[in-house]
């Protein structure tokens, strides 16, 4: 049984499972971040505080990090393996049989997203976890003023608005193929399911891409 994970199919399976896990995280992450648009900052600060202090989230965080690393390692391995075997990308065509730019450049998109994530972690995650950020009091409780950290970056440095918008677009493009490909790999590869998954993939990719783009646009235009 363990031998299957050493095969190309097994590696694709692992990459798909970690990809699905990361896509679930993105949906949760976006739902929390969209509270930034409420404007008063209180809702986002309370949501961010809940996410950073919830015991379940604290357990999921290292699992998420491991899943991301595994996903990157296996994507890199499969890409190099396929290029060595034949001059094509590891993901070649969409479910309808037509080649798309996203499907042919999944690794390039993934690499760009990884670089964006490094910037994102340095700007927010690292400062929230290990830096000294301002605190604010709600109902007698002192919590981190995460809203000021995020809004301050987007309002004072327009270049980050551009970087985050580009990152969101690339993420959406990556998901437009990765979503249905992940489910196809785990066995949802019937003709009817593939067509449905392709539609769901585009809807999900648009929601994620547009959703994350709206946030820097909001601070760039209205703040």
C-alpha positions in Angstrom: 0.0 0.0 0.0 2.8 2.4 0.9 4.3 1.7 -2.5 1.6 3.6 -4.3 2.8 6.9 -2.8 6.2 6.4 -4.5 4.6 6.1 -7.9 3.6 9.1 -10.1 -0.1 8.4 -9.5 0.5 8.4 -5.7 2.5 11.7 -5.9 -0.3 13.3 -7.9 -2.8 12.0 -5.3 -0.9 13.5 -2.5 -0.6 16.8 -4.4 -4.3 16.8 -5.0 -5.3 16.1 -1.4 -3.0 18.8 -0.1 -4.4 21.1 -2.8 -8.0 20.5 -1.7 -7.0 21.2 1.9 -5.4 24.5 0.9 -8.4 25.5 -1.2 -10.6 25.0 1.9 -8.3 27.2 3.8 -8.5 29.9 1.1 -12.3 30.0 1.4 -12.1 30.5 5.2 -9.2 33.0 4.9 -11.1 35.1 2.3 -14.3 35.1 4.5 -12.4 36.5 7.4 -10.5 39.1 5.3 -13.6 40.4 3.7 -14.6 41.8 7.1 -12.0 44.4 6.3 -14.5 46.0 4.0 -16.9 46.8 6.9 -14.7 49.8 7.6 -14.8 50.2 11.3 -12.0 47.7 11.9 -13.7 46.2 15.0 -15.2 43.2 13.1 -12.0 42.3 11.4 -10.0 42.7 14.7 -12.4 40.4 16.5 -12.4 37.9 13.7 -8.5 38.0 13.5 -8.3 37.6 17.3 -10.6 34.6 17.2 -8.6 33.0 14.4 -5.3 33.5 16.2 -6.5 32.3 19.6 -8.8 29.4 18.6 -7.2 26.1 19.7 -8.5 24.4 16.6 -6.8 27.0 14.4 -3.6 26.7 16.3 -3.6 22.9 15.6 -4.5 23.4 11.9 -1.8 26.1 11.3 1.2 23.7 11.4 -0.8 21.1 9.4 -1.5 23.8 6.8 2.2 24.7 6.6 3.2 21.1 6.1 0.5 20.7 3.5 1.8 23.7 1.6 5.4 22.5 1.7 4.4 19.0 0.6 2.2 20.4 -2.2 5.1 22.5 -3.5 7.6 19.7 -3.3 5.4 17.2 -5.1 4.4 19.8 -7.8 8.1 20.5 -8.4 9.0 16.8 -8.5 6.2 16.0 -11.0 7.0 19.0 -13.2 10.7 18.1 -13.4 9.8 14.4 -14.0 7.4 15.2 -16.8 9.8 17.6 -18.5 12.6 15.0 -18.3 10.3 12.3 -19.8 8.7 14.6 -22.5 8.7 18.3 -23.3 5.3 19.1 -21.8 4.0 20.7 -18.6 2.7 18.4 -15.8 -0.9 19.8 -16.5 -1.7 20.0 -20.1 -5.3 20.5 -20.9 -8.7 21.4 -19.5 -11.5 18.9 -19.0 -13.0 19.8 -22.3 -9.8 18.7 -24.0 -8.8 22.3 -24.9 -5.4 23.5 -23.8 -5.5 26.6 -21.7 -2.8 29.0 -20.7 -3.4 28.3 -17.0 -3.2 24.5 -17.4 0.0 24.8 -19.4 1.7 27.1 -16.9 0.6 25.8 -13.5 4.1 25.6 -12.1 4.9 29.1 -13.2 1.7 30.3 -11.6 2.5 28.3 -8.5 6.0 29.7 -8.2 4.7 33.3 -8.6 2.1 32.6 -5.9 4.8 31.2 -3.6 6.8 34.4 -3.9 3.7 36.4 -3.2 3.1 34.3 -0.1 6.6 35.1 1.2 5.7 38.8 0.9 2.3 38.2 2.6 3.8 36.2 5.5 6.5 38.9 6.1 4.0 41.7 6.0 1.3 40.2 8.2 1.7 36.7 9.7 5.3 37.3 11.0 4.4 40.6 12.5 1.2 39.4 14.1 2.8 36.3 15.5 6.3 37.6 16.5 6.2 41.3 16.2 5.0 44.1 18.5 1.8 45.5 17.0 -0.5 48.0 18.6 -3.4 46.7 20.8 -6.9 48.0 21.2 -9.5 47.3 23.9 -12.9 45.8 23.1 -15.3 45.1 26.0 -12.5 45.3 28.5 -10.3 42.8 26.5 -7.0 43.9 24.9 -6.5 42.5 21.4 -4.1 43.1 18.6 -5.1 46.0 16.3 -4.6 43.9 13.1 -6.9 46.2 11.1 -4.5 49.1 11.5 -1.6 46.9 10.4 -3.4 45.8 7.2 -5.0 49.1 6.4 -1.8 51.0 7.1 0.1 48.9 4.5 -2.5 49.2 1.8 -3.1 52.9 2.4 0.5 54.1 2.7 2.2 51.9 0.1 0.3 51.7 -3.2 2.8 49.2 -4.6 1.5 46.6 -2.2 -2.0 47.1 -3.5 -0.7 46.3 -7.0 1.3 43.3 -5.7 -1.7 41.9 -3.9 -4.1 42.4 -6.9 -1.6 40.6 -9.2 -1.2 37.9 -6.6 -5.0 37.4 -6.4 -5.3 37.2 -10.2 -2.5 34.6 -10.5 -4.1 32.6 -7.6 -7.4 32.6 -9.5 -5.8 31.4 -12.7 -4.0 28.7 -10.8 -7.2 27.5 -9.1 -9.2 27.6 -12.4 -7.3 24.5 -13.4 -6.1 23.1 -10.1 -9.6 22.8 -8.6 -11.1 20.4 -11.0 -7.7 18.6 -11.6 -7.4 17.8 -7.9 -10.9 16.2 -7.8 -10.2 14.4 -11.1 -7.1 12.8 -9.6 -9.0 11.5 -6.5 -11.5 9.7 -8.8 -14.2 12.2 -9.8 -13.3 11.8 -13.4 -16.5 10.7 -15.1 -17.7 12.7 -18.1 -20.6 14.4 -16.2 -18.5 15.1 -13.1 -15.6 16.6 -15.0 -17.9 19.1 -16.8 -19.5 20.1 -13.5 -16.2 20.4 -11.7 -14.8 22.6 -14.5 -17.7 25.0 -14.1 -17.4 24.9 -10.3 -13.7 25.5 -10.6 -14.2 28.6 -12.7 -16.8 30.0 -10.2 -14.5 29.2 -7.3 -11.5 30.7 -9.0 -13.4 33.9 -9.8 -14.7 34.2 -6.2 -11.2 33.8 -4.7 -9.4 36.0 -7.3 -12.0 38.8 -7.2 -12.5 38.5 -3.5 -8.9 39.0 -2.6 -8.5 41.7 -5.2 -11.3 43.7 -3.8 -9.6 44.3 -0.5 -6.5 46.2 -1.7 -8.7 48.0 -4.3 -11.0 49.1 -1.5 -8.1 50.7 0.5 -6.5 52.1 -2.7 -9.7 53.9 -3.9 -11.7 54.7 -0.8 -9.2 55.2 2.0 
